[in-house]
């Protein structure tokens, strides 16, 4: 693991500190936001993001829910494909 020094503006730090992780300090909260960003950008899986955040999968999904970020991306197109598949096999 590599350590990185960051300069974070005060207004952003306010938001970081507001993250609902009572058990975490500032560094852990920043690490959680990094994990969220990597997950949302599809750079890592949900499980890997949870690991990077130092959270269980369920805890990390709770944070995503609190922030209004879907943990599972299931589009209307995926639903249509599933329905079409079900129609073919049933």
C-alpha positions as CSV (number, residue, x, y, z in Angstrom):
1,X,0.0,0.0,0.0
2,X,1.2,3.5,-0.8
3,X,0.6,6.6,1.3
4,X,-0.3,9.8,-0.4
5,X,-0.5,13.4,1.0
6,X,-3.4,15.5,-0.2
7,X,-4.3,19.1,0.3
8,X,-8.1,19.1,0.7
9,X,-10.1,22.4,0.8
10,X,-11.9,23.2,4.1
11,X,-15.3,23.1,2.4
12,X,-14.7,19.6,1.1
13,X,-13.4,18.5,4.5
14,X,-16.7,19.6,6.0
15,X,-18.5,17.1,3.7
16,X,-15.9,14.4,4.4
17,X,-16.5,14.8,8.1
18,X,-20.2,14.5,7.6
19,X,-19.9,11.0,6.2
20,X,-22.0,8.7,8.5
21,X,-19.1,6.6,9.8
22,X,-19.0,7.3,13.5
23,X,-16.2,4.7,14.0
24,X,-13.9,6.4,11.5
25,X,-11.4,9.2,11.6
26,X,-10.8,11.7,8.8
27,X,-8.3,9.4,6.9
28,X,-10.8,6.5,6.9
29,X,-13.6,8.8,5.7
30,X,-11.4,10.0,2.8
31,X,-10.5,6.4,2.0
32,X,-14.3,5.6,2.0
33,X,-15.0,8.5,-0.5
34,X,-12.1,7.3,-2.7
35,X,-13.6,3.8,-2.7
36,X,-17.1,5.2,-3.6
37,X,-15.6,7.2,-6.4
38,X,-13.8,4.2,-7.8
39,X,-16.9,2.1,-7.5
40,X,-19.1,4.7,-9.2
41,X,-16.6,5.1,-12.1
42,X,-16.6,1.3,-12.4
43,X,-12.9,1.1,-11.8
44,X,-13.5,-1.5,-9.0
45,X,-16.3,-3.9,-8.0
46,X,-18.6,-3.3,-5.1
47,X,-16.8,-5.9,-3.1
48,X,-13.4,-4.3,-3.8
49,X,-14.7,-0.9,-3.0
50,X,-16.0,-2.1,0.4
51,X,-12.6,-3.7,1.1
52,X,-10.9,-0.4,0.2
53,X,-13.2,1.4,2.5
54,X,-12.5,-1.0,5.3
55,X,-16.1,-1.9,5.5
56,X,-18.1,-5.1,5.2
57,X,-20.2,-5.3,2.0
58,X,-23.4,-4.7,4.0
59,X,-21.9,-1.6,5.7
60,X,-20.6,-0.2,2.5
61,X,-23.9,-0.7,0.8
62,X,-25.5,1.2,3.7
63,X,-23.2,4.1,3.1
64,X,-24.1,4.1,-0.6
65,X,-27.8,4.0,0.3
66,X,-27.3,7.0,2.6
67,X,-25.6,8.9,-0.2
68,X,-28.3,7.9,-2.7
69,X,-25.9,5.8,-4.8
70,X,-27.3,2.6,-6.1
71,X,-25.2,-0.4,-5.2
72,X,-26.5,-2.5,-8.1
73,X,-26.9,-1.0,-11.5
74,X,-29.9,-2.7,-13.1
75,X,-31.1,-0.8,-16.2
76,X,-34.4,-1.0,-18.0
77,X,-32.5,-2.6,-20.9
78,X,-31.3,-5.3,-18.6
79,X,-34.8,-5.9,-17.4
80,X,-36.1,-6.2,-21.0
81,X,-33.3,-8.7,-21.8
82,X,-34.3,-10.7,-18.7
83,X,-37.9,-10.7,-19.7
84,X,-37.1,-11.7,-23.3
85,X,-34.9,-14.6,-22.0
86,X,-37.7,-15.7,-19.6
87,X,-40.2,-15.7,-22.4
88,X,-37.9,-17.9,-24.5
89,X,-37.2,-20.5,-21.9
90,X,-40.6,-20.7,-20.2
